[in-house]
């Protein structure tokens, strides 16, 4: 039966996307019998393109996909190239890693509270440095080019790209190559880019594509930080999908197809960029320039990543402060008074969403971990890993824009009569949780020294005993980390939660984004704080359990 | 042991399926159609039901009030109320429309909606509402101030016909901080002149936000050469001419607005935060005690006061309605009736709770209930009823849609 695990995993990863895409494409081309669309036509697309500012929305989504990915990848490359192996690197790496678990919406709220004209930075600087007793009337949030939105995405994608890069480094003999390049007189950065980066990039390429797909179709961060006139494509689609005028569903579906097109164009443009930078790299590789004096560039790398990290941490701090603030006038750096009133007020309303968030995340993540373990164990027993095709399957839910297929999936669940049920919501979360659990667990699993298993077999233990008594306990720590990652991913899901849950199953994240329209910083503070606290607690537990279990096992200890 | 891993997968999946199926089965217990006339049997039928109340959830204070009402109804009638917090009521309408399209004529997801205006008009037109007269037959209807509040029976020019139960009254009121602003405008024209002198200190929520659209309608109601035209459906050929004064005003106002009108707050609650942050000097809301409530909750400084235009501001009533396919109609009726009770209405009007004016006539109540209202303090920043000025009628709902569309065409894309 274990043999079926990979098939099951692939069905979970691909089935819903396929159904979702079909159920999105049919209405886009005019076919949706329950709404009176019985013949195929392009009228939905015609109506779509008559929308004011549509091209600009598409362009915003497109550029957000490229600029976000390019900027965050650049920061990661400069930092890893310039500092890997140093003490600074290790210290920062430990600081950045937890940021992966912070939901996008919470990070976006933090950024908004920080950099708004009446935000914390202005409050700290005023009136002493700026001379201002009132906030300046400047456009920072909701800027027309979506720069703030991209900023919010960049600070969140940096930790993700850094972690995938770090996990690819050991397979790239980074240290040896770097040392060799240095001994040939190359600067740290040039040496890294010539010798190590091509190999690393090949391994993290799908993750980079996932960032492009995400940044070009994001909804929650766009609602919180993005422009409104016009908004990027995906939040506008959500608006049409929810319009009382049902005829707009055709347009929304056509828009979803356009969103797919935008994401694909961004990916194709990225391929062109890859070619360009590869040529550039070859050029400098061949002309032998050493770039030995790269101190300034190294500093830029360090400063950028420190800045990005600081922004997220400071944002989270300011969220926490607002959640316990009394009256807080500009430009005071801190509130007049502190009170737990916002918490006390929010508490009754919090319980249901909190419970939903936790139960959905626990169920989706547990299923994902079990499936992942089954797939990986099957890999060991059959001696085949799925190769690069399997990797593509795993990444698929992250490469197709959510707006592109979750709409269709909603209709699909409606047909099944399963909409707004816990089952449907857990299932949809599973689609997005499974890839992350698989990705974060497959590397440590595959790096596991097979000789342990050989010794166990040699001593007479069977396949199952080896799994339960050797492999699983020794890999408990990465398994728990994978669980925590999956949990964090589930907590952060916004679009699938509002569409499939249909408001019946609110989570902390869907409530927080709903509250963002009210702009009440205290309540947003409460919800966003909880949003980041939940995954944090799970990561903490994931770290503590092995520490307790293995306190008498020197070589399994957490270092 | 051999297949244990997969067995776990299988059994988890099975139990999930089972529990989903069970949840489905219990919610579809057959029930006779309840009504407001045979109240005893409705109350009996309501016991144990779960009511999904879809109501805008952007204001914690209102959410708290709904939470309070839910706990009361639970205690007294055994009805469980779940507040589904929506960002835009139009989404709820679309849920019901989708259910009708999918043939789900009973057991719908929505039991009660907070609604008025265009959403009501749209649901009424598409026959998505529970039988006419359910609201006027509720026991507590006898207290409703039908005589003095014409907006209770005519919602944005559309007759309500007992298809929705009144919940609260709204009137457009402006607010300013006396610590910063000394003189306030008395009309839209004066507001524009004020903004010229105080650039960047005024804004309105981005239409189609309800309050933002209300601002547009207020301006047009003041400026239109023939306001009577607004009370009838939009005539497309005349629209440009009738609406021209509004867009002339906006063209003049926008360059002097917050962020030069290149960005807008999403809601009036966001404007309150902006006033507290000293970004805005004049804000407005559809609730006369908005500022008093905010002061009581540390959200605005206590120097904020209210004002209205002497020629009048828009006013309307907001309601609750029951979709035709709601799963727990008896429970919804019980909740709607409770929301209309003197006790719940007095609690709602308290500015430290919500501060939403009642739809009831105090003179129709018994002495005990009258005392509840007499006890209420209006709050430091709230105008007395006689100071609220004349009430301008809401235009026909088609104006709201048309104005929103035109607004989007003109200002939806910034340069």
Interface residues (C-beta under 8 A of the other chain):
Chain A: X1 X2 X4 X5 X8 X34 X35 X52 X53 X56 X117 X118 X133 X134 X135 X137 X138 X139 X141 X142 X143 X144 X227 X228 X229 X230 X242 X243 X244 X245 X246 X326 X327 X328 X329 X330 X337 X339 X341 X342 X345 X346 X348 X349 X352 X363 X366 X367 X370 X371 X373 X374 X377 X414 X415 X417 X418 X420 X421 X422 X423 X424 X426 X463 X464 X502 X503 X504 X506 X511 X514 X515 X516 X517 X518 X519 X520 X521 X522 X523
Chain B: X1 X2 X3 X4 X5 X6 X7 X8 X9 X10 X12 X13 X16 X17 X19 X20 X23 X24 X52 X54 X57 X58 X59 X60 X63 X64 X67 X82 X83 X84 X85 X86 X87 X88 X90 X91 X93 X94 X95 X97 X98 X101 X102 X103 X109 X119 X122 X199 X200 X206 X258 X259 X260 X262 X263 X264 X265 X266 X267 X269 X270 X271 X272 X273 X274 X276 X277 X278 X279 X297 X298 X299 X301 X408 X409 X411 X412 X413 X414
